Amino acid sequence: MDPSTSTSTSSHALELQNLNSVSSGNQEDFTCMAPEIYRAAAEGDTNILEGMSSADLRVQLTPNKNTVLHIAAQFAREGHLEVVKALICAAKTDSERDFESGIGEYKAMLRMTNNENDTALHEAVRYHHPEVVELLIKEDPEFTYGANLSGGTPLYMATERGFRDLVKIIIENTTLIPPAHTGPMRRTAVVCHDPKMVEEILKWKPDLTTEADENGWSPLHCAAYLDYVSIMRQLLDKSDKSVVYLRVKNDDNKTALHIAATRGNKRTAKLLVSRYPDCCEQVDINGNNVLHLFMMQRRIFISLLKIPWMNVGALINEKNVEGQTPLHLLAHSQQRYRLAYIKNKKVDKMILNNQNLTAIDVISSAEDLFGHKVCIVRHLKRAKARAGPLLRQKTMSKDKDNKDKDNNERKRKKGLDVSFLKKASNSHLLVATLVATVSFGAGFTLPGGYNNSDGTAILRKKIAFQAFVAFDFLALLSSVTAILSHFYGALNHKKAQLASSLSLAYWFTQLGIGAMIVAFVSGVYTMDPHHSGMTFSIYIIFICVSIFILFAMVRQIQR
């Protein structure tokens, strides 16, 4: 049985259904393709497809309105180029009949779109099938393939995906009518990061360099945004110089140079200024020049000042609509790595903004954002930057109003400080007295007792006993010294002398307490030389307390 007859019979009901849905306007709910036809297009079975008429091919639609040719174009990556050829040959059998606007039946099939407004050529480009792309274009060379719902034309899709071979095929095989070249928002196909591809496109259509998209962006603006230096160089070589000065109205009237500065792209900015030096004089809608915009982005741009056209006093000290110069913006951003800019002799450190503030006024009244405020102020002062008249006037007025108040506050605080020191001295004196009392008493109640014959200490020859006596004496001496220091401080009413006496007494009291603890441990060791459990417990407590005291003393010294 003829395969085509079998296919026509099995899919006849689906064709009627699709035709009815087309006429009723509900084809989105009902259109579907016969399974055997779909499999034939996907698997490359030309026996079934060759027997189909152009009407059959046109009616067979998937739910997404893909024709058989769409399916074949998608699966052509598997080597099924012959399927596409078979479909075109089948459609040509009815070429004597016309469809719609006087075009051939098979050409109507080539131009049919799916739900995404993609033709078979769009699908072939998307899946990178060079042979299918060339075949489809040659079969209908006078047709201009438009954009799909995403805004992409076949040429734009090829450039966007980096398919250099497809770009060459499309350009070389559409000699009758130039192909559409725009993409989303009518962006031109020349916007890509492939210098050879850009060279091929500009050779085909040089005036693409001046075409702008819906937002007013030309390819030069896009190259500046993406920092494509090699692409920008090609565009500048091919384009009219007017595009360099072209402003984007929807983006604060920025030029390509402004866009490069906004992105912090030094390379493209240098290239633009080196080719067209006067473009750096242009400002955006807010009055910002290229240096303003670089400074706003907190980018390092000191190397730009090595370009003669950029290192001009008029540009460096130019004000925007708010009266801010790049130096004012540096003060706002507080970026430490820009300190070299402050040293530039052409930078006017005393220029005022609209609020009559200099750069040092701005940063002095601002919050320290990154911990660099003091460093930046110091560098500004070294560069002979001074406060403006407004800040000086406010400072002088404030100082005059607060002078008496500060003096009174200082006197009050001084009285409070002296009173506090005397109260602290009384507490320390009590502690020193207790240490002296305990140490003095321990000197006459020696561990081990006395000989009845001569009254000497029984354990006087032991090292632990000798340590006990030495540290007990040190505790007594330190505490007595602390007491004398307190007495001396009580005779003074000056804050400095009182604080000095209290500090000396504090350290001698600490020393006396420590010596008393060591003397106690030495006495315990003398009485229990065999190291019982109780003795070990005392040792452990001694070590812990000693560590705590040492830690507290170290912290006190650090303060």
C-alpha positions as CSV (number, residue, x, y, z in Angstrom):
1,M,0.0,0.0,0.0
2,D,1.3,3.5,-0.8
3,P,2.6,5.2,2.3
4,S,1.2,8.5,1.3
5,T,-2.3,7.0,0.9
6,S,-2.1,5.5,4.3
7,T,-0.9,8.8,5.8
8,S,-3.7,10.8,4.1
9,T,-6.3,8.4,5.3
10,S,-5.1,8.3,8.9
11,S,-4.7,12.1,9.2
12,H,-7.8,13.1,7.3
13,A,-9.9,13.6,10.4
14,L,-7.2,15.7,12.0
15,E,-7.0,17.9,8.9
16,L,-10.7,18.5,8.9
17,Q,-10.5,19.3,12.6
18,N,-7.7,21.7,12.1
19,L,-9.5,23.4,9.2
20,N,-12.6,23.8,11.2
21,S,-10.7,25.2,14.1
22,V,-9.0,27.7,11.8
23,S,-12.3,28.9,10.5
24,S,-13.9,29.1,13.9
25,G,-10.9,30.9,15.5
26,N,-10.3,28.3,18.1
27,Q,-7.3,26.6,16.6
28,E,-5.3,27.0,19.8
29,D,-7.5,24.4,21.5
30,F,-7.8,21.9,18.6
31,T,-4.8,22.0,16.3
32,C,-2.6,18.9,16.4
33,M,-0.3,17.0,14.0
34,A,-0.8,13.4,13.0
35,P,1.7,11.3,15.0
36,E,3.1,9.5,12.0
37,I,3.8,12.8,10.2
38,Y,5.5,14.2,13.3
39,R,7.6,11.2,13.7
40,A,8.5,11.2,10.0
41,A,9.6,14.8,10.1
42,A,11.6,14.2,13.3
43,E,13.2,10.9,12.3
44,G,13.8,11.8,8.6
45,D,11.4,9.4,7.0
46,T,11.1,10.9,3.6
47,N,8.9,8.1,2.2
48,I,5.9,9.3,4.1
49,L,6.5,13.0,3.5
50,E,7.2,12.9,-0.3
51,G,3.6,11.8,-1.0
52,M,2.0,14.7,0.9
53,S,0.5,17.6,-0.9
54,S,1.2,21.2,0.0
55,A,-2.3,21.6,1.4
56,D,-1.6,18.6,3.7
57,L,1.6,20.1,4.9
58,R,0.0,23.5,5.5
59,V,-2.8,22.1,7.6
60,Q,-0.7,19.8,9.8
61,L,0.0,21.9,12.8
62,T,1.2,21.2,16.4
63,P,-0.5,22.8,19.4
64,N,2.1,25.6,19.2
65,K,1.3,26.0,15.4
66,N,4.5,24.5,14.3
67,T,4.3,23.2,10.7
68,V,6.0,20.1,9.5
69,L,8.7,22.3,8.1
70,H,9.3,23.7,11.6
71,I,9.7,20.2,13.1
72,A,12.1,19.2,10.3
73,A,14.1,22.4,10.8
74,Q,14.4,21.7,14.6
75,F,15.5,18.0,14.1
76,A,17.8,18.8,11.2
77,R,20.7,18.8,13.6
78,E,20.4,15.0,13.6
79,G,21.4,15.0,9.9
80,H,17.9,15.0,8.5
81,L,18.5,17.7,5.8
82,E,16.8,15.4,3.3
83,V,13.5,15.8,5.2
84,V,13.5,19.5,4.6
85,K,14.2,19.0,0.9
86,A,11.4,16.4,0.6
87,L,8.9,18.8,2.2
88,I,9.9,21.6,-0.2
89,C,9.6,19.3,-3.1
90,A,6.2,18.0,-2.0
91,A,5.0,21.6,-1.6
92,K,6.3,22.5,-5.1
93,T,4.0,19.9,-6.7
94,D,1.1,22.4,-6.3
95,S,3.1,25.4,-7.3
96,E,0.8,26.2,-10.1
97,R,-1.8,27.2,-7.5
98,D,-1.6,30.4,-5.6
99,F,-2.1,31.0,-1.9
100,E,-3.2,34.2,-0.2
101,S,-1.5,37.2,-1.9
102,G,-0.4,35.6,-5.2
103,I,2.6,33.7,-3.9
104,G,3.4,30.1,-4.5
105,E,2.0,27.3,-2.3
106,Y,5.4,26.1,-1.2
107,K,6.5,29.7,-0.4
108,A,3.5,30.2,1.8
109,M,4.6,27.1,3.7
110,L,8.1,28.6,4.1
111,R,6.7,31.8,5.5
112,M,4.3,30.3,8.0
113,T,4.8,31.1,11.6
114,N,4.1,29.4,14.9
115,N,2.8,30.8,18.2
116,E,6.1,32.6,18.8
117,N,6.0,34.1,15.3
118,D,9.0,31.9,14.3
119,T,9.4,30.7,10.8
120,A,11.3,27.5,9.8
121,L,14.3,29.8,9.2
122,H,14.2,31.1,12.8
123,E,14.2,27.5,14.0
124,A,17.1,26.5,11.8
125,V,19.1,29.5,13.0
126,R,18.3,28.8,16.6
127,Y,19.5,25.2,16.4
128,H,22.4,26.1,14.2
129,H,21.7,24.2,11.0
130,P,23.8,25.9,8.3
131,E,22.7,23.7,5.4
132,V,19.0,24.2,6.2
133,V,19.4,27.9,6.6
134,E,21.0,28.2,3.2
135,L,18.4,26.0,1.6
136,L,15.4,28.0,3.1
137,I,16.9,31.3,2.0
138,K,17.6,30.2,-1.5
139,E,14.1,28.8,-1.9
140,D,12.6,32.2,-1.1
141,P,15.3,34.9,-1.6
142,E,12.9,37.8,-2.2
143,F,11.2,37.4,1.2
144,T,12.3,39.5,4.2
145,Y,12.0,37.4,7.4
146,G,10.7,39.6,10.2
147,A,11.1,39.5,14.0
148,N,9.5,36.9,16.2
149,L,7.6,37.8,19.4
150,S,10.9,38.2,21.2
151,G,12.0,40.8,18.6
152,G,14.7,38.6,17.0
153,T,15.2,38.4,13.3
154,P,17.2,35.4,11.9
155,L,20.3,37.6,11.3
156,Y,20.1,39.1,14.8
157,M,19.6,35.6,16.4
158,A,22.7,34.4,14.5
159,T,24.9,37.3,15.7
160,E,23.6,37.0,19.3
161,R,24.5,33.4,19.5
162,G,27.9,33.9,17.8
163,F,27.1,31.8,14.7
164,R,29.5,33.4,12.4
165,D,28.9,30.9,9.6
166,L,25.2,31.6,9.7
167,V,25.7,35.3,9.5
168,K,27.8,34.9,6.4
169,I,25.2,32.6,4.8
170,I,22.4,35.0,5.5
171,I,24.2,38.0,4.1
172,E,25.6,36.3,1.0
173,N,22.3,34.6,0.0
174,T,19.9,37.5,0.4
175,T,21.1,39.7,-2.5
176,L,17.6,40.6,-3.8
177,I,16.3,42.1,-0.6
178,P,18.5,42.9,2.4
179,P,17.6,40.8,5.4
180,A,16.1,42.3,8.5
181,H,18.8,42.9,11.1
182,T,17.1,44.1,14.3
183,G,16.6,42.4,17.6
184,P,14.7,43.1,20.8
185,M,13.9,46.8,21.2
186,R,15.1,47.2,17.5
187,R,18.7,46.7,18.5
188,T,20.9,46.1,15.5
189,A,22.7,42.9,14.7
190,V,26.1,44.7,14.9
191,V,25.9,44.6,18.7
192,C,28.0,41.5,19.5
193,H,31.4,40.6,20.9
194,D,33.0,39.1,17.8
195,P,35.2,41.4,15.9
196,K,35.2,39.3,12.8
197,M,31.5,39.0,12.8
198,V,31.1,42.8,13.2
199,E,33.6,43.3,10.3
200,E,31.4,41.1,8.1
201,I,28.2,42.9,9.0
202,L,29.7,46.4,8.6
203,K,31.1,45.4,5.3
204,W,27.6,44.4,4.2
205,K,25.9,47.5,5.7
206,P,28.2,50.3,7.0
207,D,25.3,52.6,8.0
208,L,24.3,50.2,10.9
209,T,26.8,52.2,13.1
210,T,24.3,55.1,13.2
211,E,21.1,53.2,13.7
212,A,19.6,53.5,17.2
213,D,17.2,51.2,19.0
214,E,13.9,52.1,20.7
215,N,15.8,53.6,23.6
216,G,18.1,55.7,21.5
217,W,21.1,53.5,21.9
218,S,23.4,53.1,19.0
219,P,25.9,50.2,18.6
220,L,28.6,52.6,19.9
221,H,26.6,53.2,23.1
222,C,26.3,49.4,23.6
223,A,30.0,48.9,23.0
224,A,30.8,51.6,25.6
225,Y,28.4,50.0,28.1
226,L,29.9,46.5,27.6
227,D,33.5,47.8,27.4
228,Y,34.0,46.1,24.0
229,V,37.2,48.0,23.0
230,S,37.9,46.2,19.7
231,I,34.2,46.5,18.6
232,M,34.2,50.2,19.4
233,R,37.4,50.7,17.4
234,Q,35.7,49.1,14.4
235,L,32.6,51.2,14.9
236,L,34.6,54.4,15.1
237,D,36.5,53.5,11.9
238,K,33.3,52.9,10.0
239,S,30.9,55.4,11.5
240,D,30.2,59.1,11.1
241,K,31.7,61.1,13.9
242,S,28.2,62.5,14.8
243,V,27.4,59.2,16.6
244,V,30.1,59.9,19.2
245,Y,28.2,63.0,20.3
246,L,24.7,61.3,20.0
247,R,22.8,61.6,23.3
248,V,20.4,59.0,24.8
249,K,17.4,61.0,25.7
250,N,15.9,58.2,27.8
251,D,19.1,58.0,29.9
252,D,19.8,61.6,31.1
253,N,21.1,62.7,27.7
254,K,24.2,60.6,28.1
255,T,26.7,60.1,25.3
256,A,28.8,57.0,24.7
257,L,31.6,58.5,26.8
258,H,29.1,59.2,29.7
259,I,27.9,55.6,29.5
260,A,31.5,54.3,29.6
261,A,32.2,56.5,32.7
262,T,29.0,55.4,34.4
263,R,30.1,51.8,34.1
264,G,33.6,52.6,35.1
265,N,35.0,51.4,31.7
266,K,38.3,53.2,31.4
267,R,39.4,51.5,28.2
268,T,36.5,52.6,26.0
269,A,36.5,56.0,27.6
270,K,40.2,56.5,26.7
271,L,39.6,55.3,23.2
272,L,36.7,57.8,22.7
273,V,38.6,60.7,24.1
274,S,41.8,59.9,22.1
275,R,39.8,59.8,18.9
276,Y,37.5,62.8,19.6
277,P,39.0,65.0,22.3
278,D,36.2,67.5,22.5
279,C,33.6,64.9,23.4
280,C,34.8,65.1,27.0
281,E,33.2,68.6,27.2
282,Q,29.7,67.3,26.9
283,V,27.6,66.9,30.1
284,D,24.5,64.9,30.8
285,I,21.1,66.4,31.9
286,N,22.4,66.8,35.5
287,G,25.5,68.7,34.3
288,N,27.9,65.9,35.1
289,N,30.9,65.5,32.9
290,V,33.0,62.3,32.4
291,L,35.0,62.9,35.6
292,H,31.8,63.4,37.7
293,L,30.4,60.1,36.4
294,F,33.6,58.2,37.1
295,M,33.8,59.6,40.6
296,M,30.1,58.7,41.3
297,Q,30.9,55.1,40.5
298,R,33.8,55.1,42.9
299,R,36.1,53.9,40.2
300,I,39.9,54.4,40.0
301,F,40.4,56.9,37.2
302,I,43.7,58.6,38.0
303,S,45.2,57.1,34.8
304,L,42.6,59.1,32.8
305,L,44.3,62.3,33.9
306,K,47.4,61.3,32.0
307,I,45.4,62.0,28.8
308,P,46.1,65.7,28.0
309,W,42.4,66.3,27.0
310,M,41.2,65.1,30.4
311,N,43.7,66.9,32.6
312,V,42.3,70.3,32.0
313,G,41.4,72.6,34.8
314,A,38.0,73.6,33.3
315,L,37.0,69.9,33.2
316,I,38.5,69.0,36.6
317,N,36.8,71.9,38.4
318,E,33.6,71.9,36.4
319,K,30.3,72.1,38.4
320,N,27.2,70.1,37.8
321,V,23.7,71.5,38.3
322,E,24.1,71.1,42.1
323,G,27.4,73.0,42.0
324,Q,29.4,69.8,42.9
325,T,32.8,69.3,41.4
326,P,34.5,65.9,41.2
327,L,36.4,66.8,44.4
328,H,33.1,67.4,46.2
329,L,31.9,64.0,45.0
330,L,35.2,62.5,46.3
331,A,34.4,64.0,49.7
332,H,30.9,62.5,49.6
333,S,32.1,59.0,48.6
334,Q,35.1,59.0,51.1
335,Q,37.2,56.6,49.0
336,R,40.8,56.4,50.2
337,Y,42.3,55.1,47.0
338,R,41.6,58.4,45.3
339,L,43.9,60.5,47.4
340,A,46.2,61.0,44.5
341,Y,43.5,63.1,42.8
342,I,43.7,65.5,45.8
343,K,47.4,66.1,45.1
344,N,46.7,67.2,41.5
345,K,47.7,70.9,41.4
346,K,44.9,71.7,38.9
347,V,42.2,70.7,41.4
348,D,40.8,73.8,43.0
349,K,40.5,72.8,46.7
350,M,38.6,76.0,47.7
351,I,35.8,75.9,45.1
352,L,32.3,76.2,46.6
353,N,29.2,74.3,45.6
354,N,25.6,75.7,45.6
355,Q,25.5,75.4,49.4
356,N,28.7,77.4,49.7
357,L,30.7,74.4,51.0
358,T,34.2,73.3,50.0
359,A,35.2,69.7,49.8
360,I,36.6,69.7,53.3
361,D,33.3,71.2,54.6
362,V,31.4,68.3,53.0
363,I,33.5,65.6,54.5
364,S,33.9,67.3,57.9
365,S,30.2,67.5,58.3
366,A,29.5,63.9,57.0
367,E,29.5,60.6,58.9
368,D,32.6,58.5,58.7
369,L,31.3,55.8,56.3
370,F,34.4,53.6,55.8
371,G,36.9,54.7,58.5
372,H,38.8,56.9,56.0
373,K,37.4,60.3,56.9
374,V,40.3,61.4,59.1
375,C,42.8,60.3,56.5
376,I,41.1,62.2,53.7
377,V,40.7,65.3,55.8
378,R,44.4,65.2,56.6
379,H,45.3,64.9,52.9
380,L,43.0,67.8,52.0
381,K,44.6,70.0,54.6
382,R,48.1,69.0,53.3
383,A,46.9,70.1,49.9
384,K,46.0,73.5,51.4
385,A,42.3,72.9,51.4
386,R,40.4,75.0,53.9
387,A,36.9,75.4,55.3
388,G,34.6,77.6,53.4
389,P,33.2,80.9,54.7
390,L,29.9,79.4,55.7
391,L,31.4,76.7,57.9
392,R,33.9,79.1,59.4
393,Q,31.1,81.5,60.3
394,K,29.1,78.7,61.9
395,T,32.1,77.4,63.8
396,M,33.1,80.7,65.2
397,S,29.5,81.5,66.3
398,K,29.2,78.1,67.9
399,D,32.5,78.4,69.7
400,K,31.5,81.8,71.0
401,D,28.1,80.7,72.3
402,N,29.5,77.6,74.0
403,K,32.7,79.1,75.4
404,D,31.3,80.0,78.8
405,K,29.2,76.8,78.9
406,D,32.3,74.7,78.3
407,N,34.3,76.5,81.0
408,N,31.5,75.9,83.5
409,E,31.2,72.3,82.5
410,R,34.9,71.8,82.8
411,K,35.0,73.2,86.3
412,R,32.0,71.1,87.3
413,K,33.6,68.0,85.9
414,K,36.9,68.8,87.7
415,G,35.1,69.1,91.0
416,L,33.3,65.8,90.4
417,D,36.5,64.1,89.4
418,V,38.3,65.2,92.6
419,S,35.4,64.0,94.7
420,F,35.3,60.7,93.0
421,L,39.1,60.2,93.5
422,K,38.8,60.9,97.2
423,K,36.0,58.4,97.6
424,A,38.1,55.8,95.8
425,S,41.1,56.6,97.9
426,N,39.1,55.8,101.1
427,S,38.2,52.4,99.8
428,H,41.7,51.6,98.8
429,L,43.0,52.8,102.2
430,L,40.7,50.3,103.9
431,V,42.1,47.4,101.8
432,A,45.7,48.5,102.4
433,T,45.1,48.7,106.1
434,L,43.6,45.2,106.2
435,V,46.6,43.8,104.3
436,A,49.0,45.5,106.7
437,T,47.2,44.2,109.7
438,V,47.1,40.6,108.5
439,S,50.8,40.7,107.4
440,F,51.9,42.2,110.7
441,G,50.1,39.6,112.7
442,A,51.4,36.7,110.6
443,G,55.0,37.8,111.3
444,F,54.6,36.9,115.0
445,T,52.6,33.7,114.5
446,L,55.1,31.8,112.5
447,P,54.2,28.3,111.2
448,G,55.8,25.5,113.2
449,G,56.2,27.5,116.4
450,Y,59.3,28.4,118.4
451,N,62.1,26.6,120.3
452,N,61.6,26.7,124.0
453,S,65.3,27.1,124.7
454,D,66.3,30.0,122.5
455,G,62.9,31.3,121.1
456,T,63.9,30.8,117.5
457,A,61.6,29.4,114.8
458,I,61.7,25.6,114.6
459,L,61.3,25.5,110.7
460,R,63.6,28.4,110.0
461,K,66.0,26.3,107.9
462,K,63.3,25.2,105.4
463,I,63.1,27.1,102.1
464,A,59.3,27.2,102.2
465,F,59.5,28.9,105.7
466,Q,62.0,31.4,104.4
467,A,59.7,32.2,101.4
468,F,56.8,32.7,103.9
469,V,58.8,35.2,105.9
470,A,60.1,37.1,102.8
471,F,56.6,37.4,101.1
472,D,55.0,38.3,104.4
473,F,57.5,41.1,104.8
474,L,56.9,42.2,101.2
475,A,53.1,42.3,101.8
476,L,53.6,44.4,105.0
477,L,56.0,46.8,103.2
478,S,53.7,47.2,100.2
479,S,50.6,47.9,102.2
480,V,52.4,50.4,104.5
481,T,53.7,52.2,101.4
482,A,50.2,52.3,100.0
483,I,48.9,53.8,103.3
484,L,51.6,56.5,103.2
485,S,50.7,57.3,99.6
486,H,47.1,57.8,100.6
487,F,48.1,60.1,103.4
488,Y,50.2,62.1,101.0
489,G,47.4,62.3,98.5
490,A,44.9,63.5,101.1
491,L,47.0,66.7,101.5
492,N,46.7,67.6,97.8
493,H,43.6,69.1,96.2
494,K,44.8,69.1,92.7
495,K,43.4,66.5,90.4
496,A,46.7,65.5,88.8
497,Q,48.6,65.0,92.1
498,L,45.6,63.2,93.7
499,A,45.3,60.8,90.8
500,S,49.0,60.1,90.8
501,S,49.0,59.3,94.5
502,L,45.9,57.1,94.1
503,S,47.5,55.2,91.2
504,L,50.7,54.6,93.2
505,A,48.7,53.3,96.2
506,Y,46.6,51.1,94.0
507,W,49.6,49.3,92.6
508,F,51.3,48.8,96.0
509,T,48.0,47.5,97.4
510,Q,47.9,45.0,94.5
511,L,51.4,43.9,95.2
512,G,50.7,43.5,98.9
513,I,47.7,41.3,98.2
514,G,49.7,39.1,95.9
515,A,52.6,38.8,98.3
516,M,50.1,37.9,101.1
517,I,48.6,35.1,99.1
518,V,52.1,33.7,98.3
519,A,53.1,33.9,101.9
520,F,49.9,32.0,102.9
521,V,50.6,29.2,100.4
522,S,54.3,29.0,101.5
523,G,53.1,28.6,105.1
524,V,50.7,25.8,104.2
525,Y,53.5,24.1,102.3
526,T,55.8,24.4,105.3
527,M,53.2,22.8,107.6
528,D,52.3,19.9,105.2
529,P,55.5,18.9,103.3
530,H,54.0,15.5,102.3
531,H,51.4,17.3,100.0
532,S,48.1,15.9,101.2
533,G,44.8,16.3,99.2
534,M,44.0,19.5,101.1
535,T,47.3,21.0,100.2
536,F,46.8,20.2,96.5
537,S,43.4,21.8,96.6
538,I,45.0,25.0,98.1
539,Y,47.6,25.0,95.3
540,I,45.0,24.7,92.6
541,I,43.0,27.6,94.1
542,F,46.2,29.6,94.4
543,I,47.0,29.1,90.7
544,C,43.5,30.0,89.6
545,V,43.4,33.2,91.7
546,S,46.9,34.2,90.5
547,I,45.9,33.8,86.9
548,F,42.8,35.9,87.5
549,I,44.8,38.6,89.2
550,L,47.4,38.7,86.5
551,F,44.7,38.9,83.8
552,A,43.0,41.8,85.6
553,M,46.3,43.6,85.9
554,V,47.1,43.2,82.2
555,R,43.7,44.5,81.2
556,Q,44.1,47.5,83.5
557,I,47.5,48.3,81.9
558,Q,46.1,48.1,78.4
559,R,43.4,50.6,79.3
